Amino acid sequence: MTSIRICYVVMDKTSFVFFKNILTPSGRACVAGTVIALCLITACSRDNIFSREYVATVNGEKIFLDDYQKRLDESKALFTRRGLVEESDNLKRLEEEILDTMITEKIIDQRAREKDITVSGSELENRVVQIRGEYGENFQNLLISLNVRYEDWKEFIRRDMIFRKLIDEDVNAGIRVSEDEAEDYYNDARGRYRTEASVRVAQIVVRDAELAEDIKTRLNEGEDFRLLASEFSIGPEAAYGGDLEFVTRGIMPEPLDNTIFSLPQGRISDVIQTPYGYHILRILEIAPAKNRTFAESKEDVIAEIRAKKEETAYMLWLEGLKMKAVIKKEPTVLREKVLR
């Protein structure tokens, strides 16, 4: 039966998204980017900390029942909307995985404190400004739709930055990839390192169908494509004679894409209508797909090897921390006090 572990994460230039199996090798990308769960930040009072019931301890630090309950309720609400917790087995697995995730977060948090890893106020503000800029005007609406307070989100970002620093220092700093290693890797998988077919294309785009047909007639009579593009085209590339430079499949709207990759070099298309206007294309140059040399692929190869090494090193590092940690779950509290 498949795992249903999940966490909220913020990634660069995305919305809040869900990642499965955050603590498994297949979830390494999620862990490398953001392991601290957004719902870890709770609004409950800490005034009565000694009388609060707890569901587990990690090296003597408590994971409190109310924090666990809040996380569980939020996750159940998510899964209920997706029909994933109707079966009792799924609910039981969700409860176990949430607790395991909170234990892992506690272990990582303790390691960061042990290493005295911090984030300065200016570092945090710069990161907040960057992320808000990427989301643009939709940022506040996104927080509201997720019922997340801005202060809580900002604390989440701070903890995420600490996590990144910790992994860079504790895991990634010792990873090396030699050129010989990279070349061997390339030779074993050279078919994967290819340059896609691309076409250098120029266009004239206008809003009026009659004008487009008139321009097409003038092109058929031998007038210069670049000059007509500069005079009539409404696209920003008009300043360059309509030259869009090289494009690969899927970049342009489908009617244009189909035409670009079906015409021979030098050919001028018929008028093509899209929601953007009426287009006339000219195929300037065709670059077929080809295998890249090692020199051309080296950076990609090294990055791929490094990512695999980081994934393996992270899992070993995390397992090592878990093995050294003293973890005690409270089965009576989990059985009798958790609201289901």
TAWOWO-V772388 format. One record per residue. N is the residue number from 1. SS is DSSP state (helix for helix, strand for strand, loop for the rest). OMEGA is omega in degrees with one decimal (none if undefined). D_FIRST is the distance of its C-alpha to the first C-alpha in Angstrom with 2 decimals. Layout:
N/SS/OMEGA/D_FIRST, N/SS/OMEGA/D_FIRST
//
This chain:
1/loop/-173.7/0.00, 2/loop/178.5/3.77, 3/loop/179.8/6.62, 4/loop/178.5/9.32, 5/loop/-175.6/12.27, 6/strand/172.5/15.38, 7/strand/171.2/19.12, 8/strand/174.4/22.33, 9/strand/172.5/24.32, 10/loop/177.3/27.64, 11/loop/178.3/28.23, 12/loop/174.3/31.60, 13/loop/170.9/32.67, 14/loop/170.4/29.51, 15/loop/174.0/28.69, 16/loop/-175.8/26.29, 17/strand/-179.5/22.87, 18/strand/176.0/19.27, 19/strand/179.1/17.47, 20/strand/173.3/13.83, 21/loop/-173.8/13.13, 22/loop/-175.1/16.79, 23/loop/176.1/17.07, 24/loop/179.2/15.51, 25/helix/-179.7/17.74, 26/helix/178.7/16.29, 27/helix/-174.3/17.31, 28/helix/-179.2/20.74, 29/helix/177.6/22.66, 30/helix/-178.4/21.63, 31/helix/-178.8/22.54, 32/helix/-179.2/25.75, 33/helix/-175.1/26.80, 34/loop/177.4/25.89, 35/loop/-175.8/23.82, 36/loop/-177.1/25.73, 37/loop/-179.4/23.95, 38/helix/-177.9/26.36, 39/helix/173.9/25.55, 40/helix/-177.7/26.67, 41/loop/-176.4/30.16, 42/loop/-177.2/31.09, 43/loop/-175.4/34.32, 44/loop/-175.8/34.65, 45/loop/175.9/37.85, 46/loop/-174.0/38.32, 47/loop/-173.8/41.62, 48/loop/-167.8/40.49, 49/loop/-175.3/38.22, 50/loop/-179.1/39.23, 51/loop/-178.5/38.45, 52/loop/177.5/35.05, 53/loop/-177.0/32.17, 54/strand/-176.1/29.45, 55/strand/179.5/25.85, 56/strand/170.6/26.13, 57/strand/176.7/28.70, 58/strand/-175.3/28.56, 59/loop/177.5/31.78, 60/loop/178.5/33.44, 61/strand/-172.8/32.44, 62/strand/166.6/30.81, 63/strand/-168.9/27.83, 64/strand/-179.1/29.22, 65/helix/-176.8/27.68, 66/helix/176.0/29.01, 67/helix/178.9/27.53, 68/helix/-179.9/24.08, 69/helix/179.2/24.54, 70/helix/178.6/25.65, 71/helix/-179.4/22.69, 72/helix/-178.8/20.31, 73/helix/179.7/22.40, 74/helix/-178.7/22.49, 75/helix/177.6/18.75, 76/helix/178.9/18.26, 77/helix/177.9/20.99, 78/helix/-175.7/19.39, 79/helix/178.6/16.03, 80/helix/178.5/18.00, 81/helix/-179.3/19.97, 82/loop/176.7/16.92, 83/loop/-173.3/15.49, 84/loop/-177.9/12.31, 85/loop/179.4/13.25, 86/loop/179.2/14.60, 87/loop/-178.0/12.12, 88/helix/178.8/13.02, 89/helix/178.7/9.65, 90/helix/-179.5/9.21, 91/helix/179.1/12.82, 92/helix/179.2/12.70, 93/helix/177.9/10.18, 94/helix/179.5/12.50, 95/helix/-179.1/15.49, 96/helix/-175.8/14.57, 97/helix/176.2/13.91, 98/helix/179.2/17.10, 99/helix/178.8/19.08, 100/helix/178.1/17.97, 101/helix/179.3/18.92, 102/helix/175.7/22.21, 103/helix/179.6/22.94, 104/helix/177.4/22.56, 105/helix/179.2/24.78, 106/helix/178.6/27.29, 107/helix/-179.3/27.44, 108/helix/178.7/28.06, 109/helix/178.8/30.57, 110/helix/178.8/32.42, 111/helix/178.4/32.63, 112/helix/177.5/34.13, 113/helix/178.3/36.70, 114/helix/179.7/37.49, 115/loop/179.9/38.24, 116/loop/179.5/40.23, 117/loop/-177.4/38.52, 118/loop/174.9/39.75, 119/loop/-179.1/40.16, 120/loop/178.2/43.65, 121/helix/-179.2/44.55, 122/helix/176.5/45.70, 123/helix/-179.1/42.52, 124/helix/-178.7/40.46, 125/helix/179.1/42.83, 126/helix/179.9/42.82, 127/helix/178.6/39.04, 128/helix/179.1/39.00, 129/helix/-179.9/41.71, 130/helix/-177.7/39.86, 131/helix/179.3/36.63, 132/helix/177.6/38.59, 133/helix/179.6/40.58, 134/helix/178.4/37.54, 135/helix/178.4/36.32, 136/helix/-174.3/39.89, 137/helix/-177.2/40.95, 138/helix/-171.9/37.43, 139/helix/-177.1/36.62, 140/helix/179.0/37.85, 141/helix/179.1/36.34, 142/helix/178.0/32.93, 143/helix/-179.9/33.24, 144/helix/-178.1/34.53, 145/helix/179.2/31.71, 146/loop/179.9/29.20, 147/loop/-178.7/31.50, 148/loop/177.0/32.01, 149/loop/-179.4/35.45, 150/helix/-178.5/37.15, 151/helix/177.8/37.93, 152/helix/177.9/34.32, 153/helix/-179.3/33.27, 154/helix/176.0/36.10, 155/helix/175.2/35.02, 156/helix/179.9/31.53, 157/helix/178.6/33.25, 158/helix/-179.1/35.35, 159/helix/175.6/32.44, 160/helix/179.7/30.71, 161/helix/176.5/33.97, 162/helix/178.8/34.18, 163/helix/179.7/30.70, 164/helix/178.9/31.74, 165/helix/-179.7/34.94, 166/helix/-179.0/33.23, 167/helix/177.8/30.93, 168/helix/-175.9/33.93, 169/helix/-171.6/36.03, 170/helix/-172.5/33.71, 171/loop/-168.5/31.47, 172/helix/-173.6/32.86, 173/helix/-176.6/36.56, 174/helix/-176.6/36.59, 175/loop/-179.7/34.78, 176/loop/174.6/37.17, 177/loop/-179.1/37.02, 178/loop/179.4/40.15, 179/helix/177.8/41.65, 180/helix/177.9/41.57, 181/helix/-179.8/37.85, 182/helix/-178.6/37.36, 183/helix/176.4/39.60, 184/helix/179.3/37.79, 185/helix/178.9/34.48, 186/helix/-177.6/36.21, 187/helix/179.3/37.74, 188/helix/-175.2/34.43, 189/loop/-172.5/32.94, 190/helix/-179.6/36.07, 191/helix/-180.0/34.87, 192/helix/-175.3/32.45, 193/loop/-177.2/35.40, 194/strand/171.1/37.16, 195/strand/179.4/39.27, 196/loop/171.7/38.47, 197/loop/179.6/41.28, 198/strand/-178.1/43.27, 199/strand/171.5/46.36, 200/strand/-171.3/49.09, 201/strand/172.5/50.10, 202/strand/179.4/52.69, 203/strand/165.2/52.75, 204/strand/178.9/55.16, 205/strand/179.2/53.61, 206/strand/-177.0/55.73, 207/loop/-172.3/55.20, 208/loop/-177.6/57.84, 209/helix/-178.6/57.36, 210/helix/177.7/61.11, 211/helix/179.5/61.47, 212/helix/179.7/58.63, 213/helix/178.3/60.38, 214/helix/178.5/63.66, 215/helix/178.8/62.13, 216/helix/178.2/60.64, 217/helix/-180.0/64.12, 218/helix/176.2/65.66, 219/helix/178.4/63.12, 220/helix/179.8/63.98, 221/loop/172.3/67.61, 222/loop/179.0/66.89, 223/loop/-172.8/66.59, 224/loop/-177.6/64.66, 225/helix/-177.5/60.95, 226/helix/-178.4/60.90, 227/helix/179.1/63.93, 228/helix/176.4/62.66, 229/helix/-179.8/59.27, 230/helix/-176.1/61.13, 231/helix/-168.5/63.31, 232/helix/-170.5/60.97, 233/loop/179.8/57.27, 234/loop/179.3/55.57, 235/loop/-179.6/52.76, 236/helix/179.2/53.08, 237/helix/177.9/53.33, 238/helix/179.5/56.67, 239/helix/-179.8/58.36, 240/helix/178.9/57.31, 241/loop/179.3/58.46, 242/loop/-174.2/55.08, 243/strand/177.4/53.36, 244/strand/-175.0/49.58, 245/strand/-173.7/49.28, 246/strand/174.8/46.36, 247/strand/175.1/43.26, 248/strand/-178.0/40.08, 249/loop/176.2/38.14, 250/loop/-179.3/36.40, 251/loop/-176.4/38.74, 252/loop/173.7/41.20, 253/loop/-169.8/40.75, 254/helix/-179.6/39.78, 255/helix/178.4/43.30, 256/helix/-179.5/44.75, 257/helix/-179.2/41.98, 258/helix/-179.0/42.49, 259/helix/-178.0/46.23, 260/helix/-174.1/46.15, 261/loop/175.0/44.20, 262/loop/-178.2/46.27, 263/loop/174.7/49.82, 264/loop/179.8/51.87, 265/loop/178.2/53.39, 266/loop/-175.8/56.44, 267/loop/174.2/55.64, 268/strand/-175.5/55.90, 269/loop/166.8/53.59, 270/loop/176.3/54.58, 271/loop/-178.7/54.03, 272/strand/-179.8/50.36, 273/strand/172.0/49.41, 274/strand/176.1/46.43, 275/loop/-177.5/45.93, 276/loop/-179.0/47.75, 277/strand/-178.8/50.88, 278/strand/-170.1/52.54, 279/strand/167.8/51.93, 280/strand/-175.2/53.89, 281/strand/171.6/52.33, 282/strand/-179.4/54.00, 283/strand/-175.9/52.21, 284/strand/-176.0/53.77, 285/strand/179.0/51.83, 286/strand/177.6/48.86, 287/strand/-177.6/46.84, 288/loop/175.1/44.61, 289/loop/179.4/41.28, 290/strand/173.9/41.83, 291/strand/176.5/40.33, 292/loop/175.1/41.11, 293/loop/177.4/43.01, 294/helix/-179.9/41.76, 295/helix/179.9/44.21, 296/helix/-174.3/42.82, 297/helix/-167.3/39.18, 298/helix/-178.1/39.70, 299/helix/178.8/38.59, 300/helix/-179.2/35.32, 301/helix/-179.6/34.69, 302/helix/179.4/35.46, 303/helix/-179.7/33.24, 304/helix/178.0/30.28, 305/helix/-179.7/30.92, 306/helix/-179.6/31.44, 307/helix/179.1/28.15, 308/helix/178.8/26.30, 309/helix/178.7/28.45, 310/helix/178.8/27.93, 311/helix/179.9/24.14, 312/helix/-179.1/24.46, 313/helix/178.9/27.23, 314/helix/-178.0/25.39, 315/helix/177.5/22.45, 316/helix/178.9/25.06, 317/helix/-178.3/27.14, 318/helix/178.0/24.44, 319/helix/178.2/23.44, 320/helix/177.9/27.17, 321/helix/-179.3/27.64, 322/helix/-178.6/24.85, 323/helix/-178.7/26.35, 324/helix/-175.9/29.75, 325/loop/173.2/28.72, 326/loop/-174.2/29.31, 327/strand/178.8/26.34, 328/strand/174.6/26.67, 329/strand/-179.0/24.33, 330/loop/-174.1/26.01, 331/helix/-179.1/23.95, 332/helix/177.9/26.73, 333/helix/-179.8/26.88, 334/helix/-177.3/23.12, 335/helix/-169.8/23.14, 336/helix/-172.6/26.44, 337/loop/-179.6/27.30, 338/loop/-180.0/24.26, 339/loop/-176.7/24.68, 340/loop/none/21.76
//
